[in-house]
Amino acid sequence: MTQLFLWVLLAYGMSNILVYGSIFSGPRNAINRWAENEFTPFHSFWVFLSEMLKCMMCAPTWVGFFFGIFLYSPVHEFLEVNRYVSWFFDGMLASGGTWAINSIIEWFEENRPQKNH
């Protein structure tokens, strides 16, 4: 169970860095510029990538695919699903887990007590 929790936490961290992290702001801005220019080669790919990097539900799906293939597949290990099929469900697990964590964090940010001046 600890492995599952750590895997989802890693997926959240990686997704948070990709979507909000300042370290990736340069590549994100470049991808957005390429997506806005309809004459860019592979325009639809850049549009897809641009939209994915704006969404805390979309980016973790792909992070989950990547983690499942190259790092560790919790769906394969815990549910004994075929390895190739489990990668798809790893993406769903990463997306759902990240969405839950992100929703809790956003709730606390919105309901933070205000300082009275």
MDTraj code that builds the backbone (N, CA, C; nanometers):
import mdtraj as md
import numpy as np

residues = "MET THR GLN LEU PHE LEU TRP VAL LEU LEU ALA TYR GLY MET SER ASN ILE LEU VAL TYR GLY SER ILE PHE SER GLY PRO ARG ASN ALA ILE ASN ARG TRP ALA GLU ASN GLU PHE THR PRO PHE HIS SER PHE TRP VAL PHE LEU SER GLU MET LEU LYS CYS MET MET CYS ALA PRO THR TRP VAL GLY PHE PHE PHE GLY ILE PHE LEU TYR SER PRO VAL HIS GLU PHE LEU GLU VAL ASN ARG TYR VAL SER TRP PHE PHE ASP GLY MET LEU ALA SER GLY GLY THR TRP ALA ILE ASN SER ILE ILE GLU TRP PHE GLU GLU ASN ARG PRO GLN LYS ASN HIS".split()
xyz = np.array([
    [0.0820, -0.1193, 0.0000],
    [0.0000, 0.0000, 0.0000],
    [0.0867, 0.1261, 0.0000],
    [0.1990, 0.1190, 0.0694],
    [0.2914, 0.2321, 0.0727],
    [0.3430, 0.2619, -0.0674],
    [0.3716, 0.1569, -0.1452],
    [0.4203, 0.1763, -0.2819],
    [0.3170, 0.2495, -0.3667],
    [0.1904, 0.2146, -0.3502],
    [0.0835, 0.2790, -0.4249],
    [0.0745, 0.4267, -0.3884],
    [0.0782, 0.4563, -0.2589],
    [0.0708, 0.5946, -0.2127],
    [0.1892, 0.6758, -0.2655],
    [0.3086, 0.6211, -0.2573],
    [0.4270, 0.6915, -0.3065],
    [0.4209, 0.7118, -0.4572],
    [0.3714, 0.6117, -0.5303],
    [0.3606, 0.6227, -0.6753],
    [0.2660, 0.7368, -0.7131],
    [0.1502, 0.7440, -0.6470],
    [0.0543, 0.8514, -0.6757],
    [0.1131, 0.9863, -0.6357],
    [0.1838, 0.9915, -0.5246],
    [0.2474, 1.1153, -0.4818],
    [0.3556, 1.1596, -0.5811],
    [0.4319, 1.0649, -0.6330],
    [0.5311, 1.0963, -0.7368],
    [0.4630, 1.1491, -0.8637],
    [0.3535, 1.0854, -0.9020],
    [0.2799, 1.1299, -1.0209],
    [0.2259, 1.2713, -0.9987],
    [0.1768, 1.2993, -0.8781],
    [0.1288, 1.4342, -0.8470],
    [0.2436, 1.5354, -0.8567],
    [0.3564, 1.5015, -0.7967],
    [0.4704, 1.5923, -0.7984],
    [0.5175, 1.6226, -0.9396],
    [0.5326, 1.5197, -1.0202],
    [0.5776, 1.5386, -1.1583],
    [0.4757, 1.6211, -1.2377],
    [0.3486, 1.5921, -1.2204],
    [0.2439, 1.6650, -1.2920],
    [0.2385, 1.8100, -1.2472],
    [0.2518, 1.8330, -1.1180],
    [0.2498, 1.9697, -1.0647],
    [0.3655, 2.0510, -1.1218],
    [0.4823, 1.9896, -1.1319],
    [0.5977, 2.0580, -1.1900],
    [0.5739, 2.0875, -1.3384],
    [0.5190, 1.9909, -1.4115],
    [0.4945, 2.0114, -1.5543],
    [0.3919, 2.1214, -1.5798],
    [0.2856, 2.1254, -1.4995],
    [0.1765, 2.2195, -1.5234],
    [0.2050, 2.3569, -1.4628],
    [0.2584, 2.3616, -1.3407],
    [0.2734, 2.4888, -1.2698],
    [0.4181, 2.5310, -1.2444],
    [0.5126, 2.4412, -1.2541],
    [0.6498, 2.4698, -1.2142],
    [0.7185, 2.5741, -1.3000],
    [0.7897, 2.6647, -1.2343],
    [0.8598, 2.7698, -1.3078],
    [0.9770, 2.7131, -1.3887],
    [1.0285, 2.5991, -1.3479],
    [1.1414, 2.5402, -1.4205],
    [1.1013, 2.4994, -1.5633],
    [0.9729, 2.4709, -1.5849],
    [0.9252, 2.4334, -1.7185],
    [0.8499, 2.5464, -1.7880],
    [0.8562, 2.6685, -1.7344],
    [0.7817, 2.7781, -1.7973],
    [0.8360, 2.8098, -1.9367],
    [0.9672, 2.8013, -1.9557],
    [1.0250, 2.8253, -2.0892],
    [0.9748, 2.7261, -2.1925],
    [0.9892, 2.5946, -2.1669],
    [0.9353, 2.4976, -2.2636],
    [0.7837, 2.5095, -2.2821],
    [0.7089, 2.5361, -2.1733],
    [0.5629, 2.5523, -2.1856],
    [0.5288, 2.6703, -2.2753],
    [0.6000, 2.7833, -2.2567],
    [0.5748, 2.9017, -2.3393],
    [0.6082, 2.8746, -2.4855],
    [0.7170, 2.8031, -2.5105],
    [0.7536, 2.7686, -2.6481],
    [0.6473, 2.6791, -2.7114],
    [0.6014, 2.5810, -2.6380],
    [0.4975, 2.4908, -2.6891],
    [0.3695, 2.5688, -2.7176],
    [0.3339, 2.6622, -2.6292],
    [0.2147, 2.7449, -2.6515],
    [0.2284, 2.8310, -2.7772],
    [0.3473, 2.8874, -2.7994],
    [0.3702, 2.9673, -2.9213],
    [0.3564, 2.8806, -3.0459],
    [0.4146, 2.7609, -3.0426],
    [0.4054, 2.6707, -3.1569],
    [0.2598, 2.6281, -3.1811],
    [0.1840, 2.6106, -3.0727],
    [0.0432, 2.5711, -3.0864],
    [-0.0411, 2.6835, -3.1451],
    [-0.0048, 2.8083, -3.1165],
    [-0.0811, 2.9225, -3.1673],
    [-0.0544, 2.9496, -3.3149],
    [0.0624, 2.9096, -3.3650],
    [0.0987, 2.9322, -3.5045],
    [0.0508, 2.8135, -3.5883],
    [-0.0496, 2.8366, -3.6695],
    [-0.1076, 2.7267, -3.7479],
    [-0.0166, 2.6761, -3.8586],
    [0.0922, 2.7479, -3.8879],
    [0.1853, 2.7052, -3.9921],
    [0.3024, 2.6252, -3.9364],
    [0.3045, 2.6029, -3.8060],
    [0.4094, 2.5233, -3.7438],
    [0.3960, 2.3781, -3.7894],
    [0.5085, 2.3134, -3.8245],
    [0.4991, 2.1702, -3.8575],
    [0.4428, 2.0919, -3.7392],
    [0.3618, 1.9924, -3.7678],
    [0.2977, 1.9095, -3.6658],
    [0.2107, 1.9942, -3.5719],
    [0.1396, 2.0896, -3.6296],
    [0.0590, 2.1845, -3.5527],
    [-0.0354, 2.1164, -3.4545],
    [-0.1053, 2.0128, -3.4975],
    [-0.2022, 1.9474, -3.4088],
    [-0.1333, 1.8819, -3.2886],
    [-0.0110, 1.8340, -3.3067],
    [0.0644, 1.7776, -3.1948],
    [0.0945, 1.8853, -3.0912],
    [0.1366, 2.0042, -3.1362],
    [0.1695, 2.1119, -3.0430],
    [0.0445, 2.1625, -2.9720],
    [-0.0687, 2.1637, -3.0414],
    [-0.1951, 2.2026, -2.9771],
    [-0.2298, 2.1021, -2.8681],
    [-0.2186, 1.9744, -2.8994],
    [-0.2452, 1.8692, -2.8009],
    [-0.1541, 1.8852, -2.6794],
    [-0.0247, 1.9021, -2.7031],
    [0.0718, 1.9155, -2.5939],
    [0.0448, 2.0406, -2.5115],
    [0.0116, 2.1495, -2.5779],
    [-0.0185, 2.2746, -2.5085],
    [-0.1388, 2.2592, -2.4161],
    [-0.2442, 2.1980, -2.4666],
    [-0.3645, 2.1777, -2.3843],
    [-0.3380, 2.0811, -2.2696],
    [-0.2574, 1.9785, -2.2949],
    [-0.2263, 1.8813, -2.1897],
    [-0.1498, 1.9472, -2.0755],
    [-0.0599, 2.0391, -2.1083],
    [0.0227, 2.1024, -2.0061],
    [-0.0491, 2.2131, -1.9297],
    [-0.1765, 2.2353, -1.9610],
    [-0.2573, 2.3323, -1.8871],
    [-0.3528, 2.2639, -1.7899],
    [-0.3567, 2.1320, -1.7901],
    [-0.4619, 2.0571, -1.7212],
    [-0.4038, 1.9613, -1.6175],
    [-0.4491, 1.9760, -1.4923],
    [-0.4016, 1.8878, -1.3857],
    [-0.4742, 1.7537, -1.3843],
    [-0.5527, 1.7278, -1.4846],
    [-0.6135, 1.5961, -1.5003],
    [-0.5553, 1.5253, -1.6220],
    [-0.5112, 1.6036, -1.7192],
    [-0.4587, 1.5485, -1.8442],
    [-0.3112, 1.5104, -1.8331],
    [-0.2304, 1.6012, -1.7801],
    [-0.0870, 1.5746, -1.7680],
    [-0.0593, 1.4494, -1.6856],
    [-0.1280, 1.4287, -1.5712],
    [-0.0994, 1.3080, -1.4931],
    [-0.1340, 1.1784, -1.5655],
    [-0.2284, 1.1839, -1.6580],
    [-0.2603, 1.0635, -1.7342],
    [-0.1362, 1.0172, -1.8092],
    [-0.0697, 1.1102, -1.8751],
    [0.0506, 1.0760, -1.9504],
    [0.1680, 1.0467, -1.8588],
    [0.1751, 1.1157, -1.7465],
    [0.2781, 1.0838, -1.6466],
    [0.2576, 0.9412, -1.5971],
    [0.1332, 0.9019, -1.5734],
    [0.1023, 0.7657, -1.5301],
    [0.1411, 0.6619, -1.6337],
    [0.1143, 0.6918, -1.7622],
    [0.1580, 0.6006, -1.8684],
    [0.3093, 0.5837, -1.8626],
    [0.3801, 0.6959, -1.8546],
    [0.5260, 0.6944, -1.8519],
    [0.5786, 0.6190, -1.7297],
    [0.5255, 0.6499, -1.6121],
    [0.5691, 0.5825, -1.4896],
    [0.5398, 0.4323, -1.4974],
    [0.4224, 0.3958, -1.5491],
    [0.3858, 0.2550, -1.5588],
    [0.4782, 0.1775, -1.6507],
    [0.5214, 0.2405, -1.7574],
    [0.6089, 0.1733, -1.8537],
    [0.7530, 0.1691, -1.8048],
    [0.8034, 0.2810, -1.7551],
    [0.9467, 0.2909, -1.7263],
    [0.9853, 0.2808, -1.5796],
    [0.8918, 0.3026, -1.4867],
    [0.9280, 0.3053, -1.3455],
    [0.8701, 0.1869, -1.2701],
    [0.7375, 0.1832, -1.2614],
    [0.6705, 0.0815, -1.1815],
    [0.5229, 0.0853, -1.2172],
    [0.4594, -0.0301, -1.2268],
    [0.3177, -0.0367, -1.2601],
    [0.2393, -0.0928, -1.1416],
    [0.1771, -0.0051, -1.0620],
    [0.1007, -0.0554, -0.9473],
    [-0.0192, -0.1404, -0.9886],
    [-0.0821, -0.1085, -1.0996],
    [-0.1970, -0.1874, -1.1445],
    [-0.1529, -0.3288, -1.1783],
    [-0.0389, -0.3420, -1.2431],
    [0.0132, -0.4747, -1.2771],
    [0.0508, -0.5519, -1.1501],
    [0.1151, -0.4846, -1.0565],
    [0.1625, -0.5514, -0.9347],
    [0.0484, -0.5897, -0.8411],
    [-0.0462, -0.4998, -0.8202],
    [-0.1519, -0.5255, -0.7215],
    [-0.2695, -0.6037, -0.7779],
    [-0.3049, -0.5777, -0.9025],
    [-0.4225, -0.6437, -0.9616],
    [-0.3856, -0.7555, -1.0579],
    [-0.2580, -0.7720, -1.0847],
    [-0.2077, -0.8750, -1.1746],
    [-0.2728, -0.8695, -1.3129],
    [-0.2929, -0.7485, -1.3600],
    [-0.3462, -0.7256, -1.4942],
    [-0.2309, -0.7396, -1.5928],
    [-0.2615, -0.7820, -1.7140],
    [-0.1606, -0.7901, -1.8196],
    [-0.0804, -0.6603, -1.8239],
    [0.0510, -0.6724, -1.8371],
    [0.1400, -0.5553, -1.8303],
    [0.1007, -0.4470, -1.9306],
    [0.0697, -0.4844, -2.0532],
    [0.0376, -0.3851, -2.1552],
    [-0.0950, -0.3156, -2.1274],
    [-0.1900, -0.3858, -2.0743],
    [-0.3192, -0.3271, -2.0390],
    [-0.3049, -0.2415, -1.9134],
    [-0.2188, -0.2841, -1.8218],
    [-0.2035, -0.2114, -1.6956],
    [-0.1496, -0.0710, -1.7168],
    [-0.0724, -0.0474, -1.8216],
    [-0.0186, 0.0857, -1.8459],
    [-0.1303, 0.1867, -1.8684],
    [-0.2360, 0.1445, -1.9374],
    [-0.3510, 0.2330, -1.9570],
    [-0.4139, 0.2682, -1.8224],
    [-0.4329, 0.1690, -1.7377],
    [-0.4946, 0.1939, -1.6077],
    [-0.4014, 0.2683, -1.5122],
    [-0.2710, 0.2564, -1.5327],
    [-0.1759, 0.3382, -1.4557],
    [-0.1997, 0.4860, -1.4842],
    [-0.2270, 0.5185, -1.6090],
    [-0.2580, 0.6572, -1.6455],
    [-0.3846, 0.7052, -1.5785],
    [-0.4854, 0.6180, -1.5738],
    [-0.6111, 0.6557, -1.5089],
    [-0.5919, 0.6729, -1.3580],
    [-0.5128, 0.5842, -1.2992],
    [-0.4832, 0.5922, -1.1557],
    [-0.4088, 0.7215, -1.1241],
    [-0.3096, 0.7549, -1.2031],
    [-0.2335, 0.8779, -1.1811],
    [-0.3227, 1.0006, -1.1958],
    [-0.4092, 1.0000, -1.2966],
    [-0.4985, 1.1135, -1.3175],
    [-0.5959, 1.1302, -1.2016],
    [-0.6577, 1.0210, -1.1600],
    [-0.7543, 1.0283, -1.0493],
    [-0.6891, 1.0652, -0.9179],
    [-0.5753, 1.0044, -0.8871],
    [-0.5053, 1.0348, -0.7626],
    [-0.4562, 1.1784, -0.7588],
    [-0.4023, 1.2246, -0.8704],
    [-0.3542, 1.3619, -0.8788],
    [-0.4691, 1.4605, -0.8697],
    [-0.5798, 1.4296, -0.9354],
    [-0.6969, 1.5165, -0.9278],
    [-0.7450, 1.5288, -0.7835],
    [-0.7485, 1.4175, -0.7100],
    [-0.7932, 1.4203, -0.5707],
    [-0.7002, 1.5066, -0.4851],
    [-0.5713, 1.4849, -0.4973],
    [-0.4745, 1.5639, -0.4195],
    [-0.4849, 1.7114, -0.4566],
    [-0.4905, 1.7405, -0.5857],
    [-0.4986, 1.8787, -0.6318],
    [-0.6278, 1.9462, -0.5858],
    [-0.7380, 1.8735, -0.5838],
    [-0.8653, 1.9296, -0.5379],
    [-0.8590, 1.9669, -0.3906],
    [-0.7984, 1.8827, -0.3112],
    [-0.7841, 1.9117, -0.1679],
    [-0.6974, 2.0357, -0.1480],
    [-0.5861, 2.0440, -0.2193],
    [-0.4973, 2.1587, -0.2068],
    [-0.5669, 2.2867, -0.2516],
    [-0.6400, 2.2813, -0.3623],
    [-0.7131, 2.3995, -0.4089],
    [-0.8204, 2.4412, -0.3094],
    [-0.8879, 2.3454, -0.2458],
    [-0.9898, 2.3787, -0.1456],
    [-0.9270, 2.4562, -0.0307],
    [-0.8115, 2.4091, 0.0170],
    [-0.7441, 2.4792, 0.1263],
    [-0.6967, 2.6178, 0.0827],
    [-0.6522, 2.6330, -0.0402],
    [-0.6095, 2.7635, -0.0884],
    [-0.7268, 2.8612, -0.0959],
    [-0.8428, 2.8130, -0.1381],
    [-0.9602, 2.8991, -0.1492],
    [-1.0208, 2.9326, -0.0134],
    [-1.0062, 2.8466, 0.0827],
    [-1.0680, 2.8661, 0.2143],
    [-0.9671, 2.9064, 0.3216],
    [-0.8589, 2.9639, 0.2795],
    [-0.7559, 3.0108, 0.3724],
    [-0.8102, 3.1325, 0.4467],
    [-0.7884, 3.1385, 0.5777],
    [-0.8362, 3.2560, 0.6531],
    [-0.7704, 3.3842, 0.6024],
    [-0.8515, 3.4897, 0.5940],
    [-0.8020, 3.6178, 0.5468],
    [-0.7482, 3.6997, 0.6633],
    [-0.6386, 3.7710, 0.6390],
    [-0.5841, 3.8588, 0.7424],
    [-0.6675, 3.9869, 0.7465],
    [-0.7048, 4.0289, 0.8651],
    [-0.7805, 4.1525, 0.8816],
    [-0.6834, 4.2679, 0.9027],
    [-0.6983, 4.3709, 0.8206],
    [-0.6089, 4.4883, 0.8337],
    [-0.6870, 4.6054, 0.8783],
])
top = md.Topology()
chain = top.add_chain()
for i, resn in enumerate(residues, 1):
    res = top.add_residue(resn, chain, resSeq=i)
    for name in ("N", "CA", "C"):
        top.add_atom(name, md.element.get_by_symbol(name[0]), res)
traj = md.Trajectory(xyz[None], top)
